[in-house]
């Protein structure tokens, strides 16, 4: 796959219907917030309070959009 220029990317974005642009404006910040929240929690939480190895959760957190949600829901011991 050839590398796209910013102009080509902008042209592709301009072709999106308004509802897709609006959806992206909602979903993208939400994914960023969830990923940051999960990463901060993973850094601060001791390994004994996490189900499974921390290294595996680090990889999982960056699988969008389910990784951070899975971490926040299932990885943390209460």
C-alpha positions as CSV (number, residue, x, y, z in Angstrom):
1,X,0.0,0.0,0.0
2,X,1.4,3.4,-1.0
3,X,1.7,6.1,1.5
4,X,-1.0,8.7,1.1
5,X,-0.4,12.5,1.2
6,X,-2.4,14.7,3.5
7,X,-4.2,16.1,0.4
8,X,-5.4,12.7,-0.5
9,X,-6.5,12.0,3.0
10,X,-8.4,15.3,3.2
11,X,-10.1,14.5,-0.1
12,X,-11.2,11.2,1.2
13,X,-12.6,12.8,4.4
14,X,-14.4,15.5,2.4
15,X,-16.2,12.7,0.5
16,X,-17.7,11.3,3.7
17,X,-21.4,12.0,4.3
18,X,-22.2,14.4,7.2
19,X,-23.4,11.7,9.5
20,X,-20.1,9.8,9.2
21,X,-18.1,12.9,9.9
22,X,-20.3,13.6,13.0
23,X,-19.9,10.0,14.1
24,X,-16.1,10.2,13.8
25,X,-16.1,13.4,15.9
26,X,-17.9,11.6,18.7
27,X,-16.2,8.2,18.5
28,X,-12.5,9.3,18.1
29,X,-12.4,11.4,21.3
30,X,-14.2,8.6,23.1
31,X,-11.6,6.1,22.0
32,X,-8.8,8.4,23.1
33,X,-10.4,9.0,26.5
34,X,-11.0,5.3,27.1
35,X,-7.4,4.4,26.0
36,X,-5.8,7.0,28.3
37,X,-8.0,6.1,31.2
38,X,-7.1,2.4,30.8
39,X,-3.4,3.2,30.4
40,X,-3.3,5.4,33.5
41,X,-5.1,2.8,35.5
42,X,-2.7,0.0,34.3
43,X,0.3,2.1,35.3
44,X,-1.0,2.9,38.7
45,X,-2.5,-0.5,39.6
46,X,-0.2,-3.2,41.1
47,X,0.1,-6.4,39.2
48,X,-1.6,-8.3,42.0
49,X,-4.8,-6.4,41.3
50,X,-4.9,-7.2,37.6
51,X,-6.1,-10.4,36.0
52,X,-3.4,-11.7,33.7
53,X,0.0,-10.3,32.8
54,X,0.4,-6.5,32.6
55,X,2.3,-6.8,29.3
56,X,-0.6,-8.6,27.7
57,X,-3.0,-5.9,28.8
58,X,-0.6,-3.2,27.4
59,X,-1.0,-4.8,24.0
60,X,-4.7,-5.3,24.4
61,X,-5.4,-1.7,25.4
62,X,-4.3,-0.5,22.0
63,X,-6.7,-2.8,20.1
64,X,-9.5,-0.3,19.2
65,X,-12.2,0.0,20.2
66,X,-12.6,-3.1,22.4
67,X,-9.2,-3.2,24.1
68,X,-9.7,-0.4,26.6
69,X,-13.2,-1.4,27.3
70,X,-12.2,-5.0,28.0
71,X,-9.4,-3.8,30.3
72,X,-11.7,-1.5,32.3
73,X,-14.4,-4.2,32.5
74,X,-12.5,-7.5,33.1
75,X,-8.8,-6.9,33.9
76,X,-9.1,-5.1,37.2
77,X,-9.7,-7.1,40.4
78,X,-12.0,-5.4,42.9
